[in-house]
Amino acid sequence: MSTTTLMKSIYINAKREKVWNYLTDKDKLATWFRRGVESLAEGEDFTLLIEAEDGSSKPLIWGTVKEWKPHSKLVTTFNVEMFNGRETIVTWTLDDAADGTRLTLVHEGVAEGAGDAASDLLSGFDKGWDKHFADLRDQAAS
């Protein structure tokens, strides 16, 4: 694993089944990350949107579900415009932890996708995942 791979773990006071739904259901994704055009599904493509001030939306993140192990592991490609067609990989692992879930994110390929902007982009993604994780923890635990 590269030194530029982002790795984060959080603990959520909710069962793995519930956390899984927040990772894969388009309506639940909208509460902590981005609104999806469709829910994530095994082997399928997905698109997450960004909302403009005028109420319109456009694709922000897109990819394909590469591995689907309900309630335990989800692997997707993760593409954004600034990667210029280069894919990154996001792996979500869900483990039982006391009465809740330990959720681990591994985001690989950000530096390779970013080229000369690698340091700025890694810092931005690191900060962004922290914010999204805080929102996910609040939503899934309620």
C-alpha positions, 0 to 999 in steps of 0.5 A, a space after each residue: 500500500 502506498 504512502 499516499 493511500 488514504 485510510 480512515 476508520 470510525 466507530 458508528 453506534 449502529 449495526 453493520 446492516 444499517 451502515 451498509 444501507 447508508 453506503 449503498 442506498 441513494 437516498 441514504 447516501 444523500 444524507 451524508 455524502 452525495 445524492 445518487 442517480 441510482 443506488 449502488 448495486 453489485 457489478 453496476 455503474 453509479 453516479 453521485 451528483 453535486 447540486 448547483 445554486 440554481 437547483 440544477 445538478 451534475 455528476 461529481 463522482 462516478 464509478 463501478 461496484 467491483 466487489 459486493 459482500 453485503 454488510 462486510 465489504 464494498 469496493 468501487 472505482 471512484 472517478 472525478 473530473 480532476 482525475 482526467 480519466 484515471 480511476 481510484 479505488 475505494 474499499 469500505 470494510 464493515 466489522 462488528 465492534 461492541 454493539 456497533 460497527 467499525 467502518 474502514 475506508 481505504 482510498 487508493 490511487 488519489 496521488 496517481 490520479 491527481 498528477 502534479 496536484 497530488 499533495 493538495 488533492 490528498 489533503 482535500 480528500 483527507 479533510 473531505 472524508 473526515 467531514 463526510 464520516 462525521 455526517 455518516 456517524 450522525 445519520 446512521 446512529 440516529 
